[in-house]
Amino acid sequence: MTRALFSGGVLLATLLRLIPSAHAQDAARWDALGRTLSSAREAGIQVTRVNARDQEALDGESALWIHDADTAPPPDALLEHVRAGGRLLVADERPAAASLLNALGFRLGPPPDETLERVGGHPALFAANATKALAYPGVERVVTNLPARLEPTVGTETLLQFADGAALMQRSTVGRGVVMALADGSVCIDLMLESDENARFCAALIGALTQQGQRVLRVFGATSADAPDAPTEGTHGEALLERAALARETLNEAISDLSRPAPPEALVRAVVALCVAVAIVLAAARFPGLRWGRRAHGPRRRARQDLGAPSTTPSSSQPE
């Protein structure tokens, strides 16, 4: 029994050590644009990661993707960039993005109607349908995760909208340039690309932003996991990059539970090994034919023999 408990303890310790690394792998796929940006680079589009101090990014010729409003240049600088002919996307639904969107002519609102049907029954996933103004080939809808909405404002047109009519994505013309707002920064992150609809949308979005590669794409707010300037194999591996191009059969199979991503293979093996160890311990205690079972039942058999067996010592009351 001691050996079995020791083995179970070792397996449990291994399992607990794997949990943090599994969590880190899942976290790396959230807020990460690695697969989207890698696909853009493979299509021949030049992608660079920049921050608010990189003034050369605001040249009027490049396309800007603001993934995190906290890392964006000042609104006046962005408006000047767009007026000069630049193209800009702000993909951020957080309250921190509201002031930037307001300065650019958009108004961020609350999430879509809670009564809307969820994609695959998941409480955090909503579908937004493409309008005629979007006109991205092969894109009819996208899947969103806890999005906000964009309120109607003068001079904007809706590109994606929820079933209740609320806008997920809008576009407006400023000077000689174009600015777009997307009220869910997670539409193009690694996990959401498990939906082939999202993968098609993100590829078309980058094509529209860069005018099919004629402009450099500069990304504000890409996490360290994205590393668009580093070799892609060092971040995600060849297998993950191959999966980026694969379409899933159904949305339910692809992103049925984003809040609990599937555990890595090593974690599954550790769980199976732990279950086997528990089964061995239970079997050892249940069946007397095993070594530990003989030890457990042996004392009880000897006790019954001492109480019920006839004595072999000659009685002193018998006649000689």
N, C-alpha and C positions, 0 to 999 in steps of 0.2 A: 504494500500500500504506500509505503514511503517513497519508493521509486516512482510509482505512478503519479503521486502528488508532485514530486520534483519535476517530472517530465511535463506535467500540465502547467506548472509554474513557469518553466522555461518557455513553453509555447505562448503562454499568456503575455509574458514580458516581451517576446518578439512581436506579438500583435500590437501591443501598446506602442512600441517603438515605430511601427509602420504607420500608425495613424497620423502623426504630425506630418510626415512626408507626403502622405496621401492628400492631406488638407492643403499642403503647399502646392501640389500639382493642380488641384482644383482651383485654388485661388489664382494661380498663374493664368488660367484660362478665362478668368473674369477680368473685365476692363482691359483685355489684351486684343490688339488689332493685328496680331502677327500673321494670321492666315490671310486676312484681307490684303494687307500690305505686301505679303510675299507673292500673292497671286498677281498683284499689280506690277511688281517688279518682273515677274516671269512674263508678263504681257509686254514688257519693254518700256514701262512707265518709270521714270526716275522719281524715287521717293526719298525724302530726307526728313529727319526728325529735328525739330527746331523748338525754341522757346521764345518768350516775349522779348528777349534781348537781341534776337537775331533780326535786326532791322533790314538786312538785305533780303529777307523773305518777303517783304512788302514792296515788291517792285512793280506791281500791276500786271505782270506777265505770268505769275505763278498761280496755282490753285491752293487754297488754304483749307485744311480740315482741322477744326477746333474740337478736340475730343474731351477737353476739360477746360471749362471757362476760366478757372483759376490761373491757367498758364497762358491765357490769350493776351495779345497786345492791347493797348488802350482802344476803346471803341472809335475814337476819332481817327486813329491810324488805320484801323480796319476799313472805315468808310472811305477814307482817301484811297486806299488800295483798290476798293471795288469801283469807285468812280473813275479811276484810271484804267479800268478794263479788267481788273482782277476778278476771280471767282472765289466764293467763300461758302463753306458749310460749317454751321454750328450744330453739333450733335451732342446735346447735353440737356437732360430733363431736370437736373437738380435745381433747387431754389437759388443756389449761388449763380446760376446762369441767367436768372431773370433780368437783372440789370443790363447785362450785355445784350440780350435779345431785345429788350426795350429800346436800347440805343440804336439797334439795327433795324427797327421798325416792326418787330414781332412782339407778341404778348403771350407769355407762358401762363397756362391755366392749370386747374386740377386734373387728376387722372380721368380717364373716360368713365362713362356711366357704369356703376357697379353691377347693374343688371345685365350687362352684355355677356354673351356666351363666351366662355373661355376656350382657348385652343386645347384640344385633347383633354378637356376637363380640368386643366391645371389652373389654380386660382390666380397665378401671376401672369398668365400669357393671354394676350389679346391679338386679334388679327386686324390689320389695317389694309384696306383695299386701294388699289391704284385708281386714280381719276384719269380722265382723258388728257389732262395737262401733263401727266408724268411721261407717258409715251416711251417707257423703257421696254425694248423688245423682250417678250417672254416673261415679263413681271406683271403679275395680277394682284398679288398681295404680299405682305411681309408679316412676320411674327414678332411681336414686341414683348418685353418683359418689364412689368411695372412702369409703364410709360406715363408721361404727362400729356397735356393737350395744348394746342396752339389756338388762341382765340382769333376770331375774324378781325382783321385790321385793314385799313385802306391801303390799296396798292399791293396786296399779297394775293396769290392764288394757291389753292390747295392741291397738293400732289398725292398725298396719301390721307385717307380718312377712315375713321372707325364706323361701325354700323349705326351709331347714333348721330352721325354727321360731324362729329368733332374731328379736327384736323390733327394728324400726326406730323405731317411735313408740309411746309409752305415755301414759296419762292417769290422773290421780288426783284425788280430791276432798279439798280441805283447807278446813275450816270451811264457809263459804257459797260458796266459789269453786272454780275448776278450774285445774289446772296440767298442762301437756302438755310432753313432751320428745320431740324429733326428732333422732335421731343422725346427721344429715347436714344441715349448714347450706346445702348447695348445691342442695337439691331445688327451691327457688323462685328461684334466681338467673336472670339473663337468658338465659344459654346453655341451661340445662336446660328453659326454657319452649319451646324448639323442639319438645319433645314435647307434644302436645296433652293427653296424660294428666296430665302435670305441671301444665299450665296449668289444667285443671279442678280438680285437687286444691288448688292454691294459692288459687284463687278461693273454693273451698268452705271452706278452712281459715280464711281471713280472715272469711268470713261467720259461721263458728262462733265465732271469737274475739270478734268485735264484736257477736254476736247480730244479724246482718243489719243492721249499721250503727247499732244503738242505743247502742253504746259507741265512744268515740274510740280509734283504734289508735295506740299510741305505740311507736316502733321504736328499740331500742338497738343501736348498732353498724352502722347503714347507712353505706356509704361515701359519699364526696363525689360519686361518679358517680350515686348514687340521687337525691339532692336532692328528696325528696318535697314540700318546701315551695316549690320553684322551678317555673317553667313547664316542662312536660315536653318541649316542642319544643327547648329550649335544651340538653338533655342527650342525647336520643336521636334526635330528628327524627321527622317525621310518618311516614315510611316504616317505621321500626323499630317505632313504636307500632302501626301497622296490622298488622305481622307478628305482634305479640303475640297477636292474636285469631285467627290463622290456624292451623288444624290441619294437621299434616304427614301424608302418606299412610301412611308407615311410620316406625317408630323408627330403622330402619337409615339411611333417607335423612336424617332430621332431625339425629341426634347420633351418627353413625357413628364420628367421630374427634374427640372434644372436646379431646384433647391437641394437635391441629394444626388449629385453626380455619381455614376457607377464607380465602385472602388477599383483600384488597380489590381492587376492579376496577382501580385505578391500578397496583397491583403486578403484576397479570396482564398489563396492557398493556405495562409496562416489560419484563417477561420476554419477551413476544412480540417487541418491538422489538429486544431484544438478540439474540434468535435470528436475526432477519432480518439484522442487521448481520453476524453471524458467517457466515451463508450467503453474503452478498455478498463477504466477504473470501475465502472458500474458492473461490467461483466465479471471482473475479478471478485467483487463482493457478492455477486448473485450465485455463481456456479461453484460448488465445492470441488469440482475436478481441477480447477486451476490452483496454482501454488498458493496464492494468497487466500483462496477459499478454504484450503485444507487447514491453514493456520487458524482461520476464523472459526471453523466448525469443530476442530479437534477437541478443544477443552470441553465443549458441551457433550460430546460423545463419551469422554472419559468420566464426566460427572454422572451420567446416567448409568454407566457400568458400575460405579462404586455404590450407588443406591439400590440397584435392583438385582445384582448378581448373587447367587447362593455362595455361602462361605465354604472354603475348602479346609478350614481348621477343624480337627476332630473335636466333637462335643464332649465335655466332661461328664454329662449325665448319661451317656450310653453305657450299657453293661460291658464289661471287659470279656 
